[in-house]
């Protein structure tokens, strides 16, 4: 069964829920605050912007 496609508007919590291995991917891309309270409501787009991460590249890796 395929996971839903990850989009920039999904929250970090949603991404981790549908793809638990995303924790390592996000950390590898510089997002080390996955346990902070804001991560449950912050979109991937917002988190990438705050952390200076190339959003398209991150989404591509998460969906591969």
N, C-alpha and C positions, 0 to 999 in steps of 0.2 A: 504494500500500500504506500502510495506516495504522500509525502508531507505537503501541506499547503505551501504555496510559493511565498517566500518571505518578501515583504515590501518595506519601503522606507518609513511608512506611517505606522508600522507595527511597533508596539512597545518592546523594550528589551525583555521584559517578563514574558510577553507573548511568544517571542522568538525562542526563548529558552524552553518554554513549555512544549512547543511543537518540535523543537530540535535541541535536545539537551547537549549535544556535542558542540553547540554554538558557543558555549561558555569558553572553551579553549580557543575557538576562532576569534571571538571578541577580544579575549585577553591578548592573543597574538597580534592583534591590530591596535593595541594600546588602550583598550577599555578595561581598566583594572578595578573599577568601582562597581562591579556588578551586584554587590550585596548592599549598596547604599539605597536608602529609601526612595530616592528620586528615580532609580532605574526601573521601578515598577510602573511608572507612568510616563517615562521619557521615551520618545520615539527614536528609532534608529537614526533618522535624519537629524534630529536635534543632538543626539549623543555624538554622532560623527562630526557635526559642526563644532561642538564644544571641544572635542579631542583632536581636531585637525586631521580627521581620517577621510580618505577619498571614499565617498558614499557608494558610488557605482561599483568600485572594486570590492568593497565589503559585501554588498548585496550579492554580487556574482559568486564570491567564495561561499557565502552562507547558503546559496541555492544550488551549489554544485555537490 
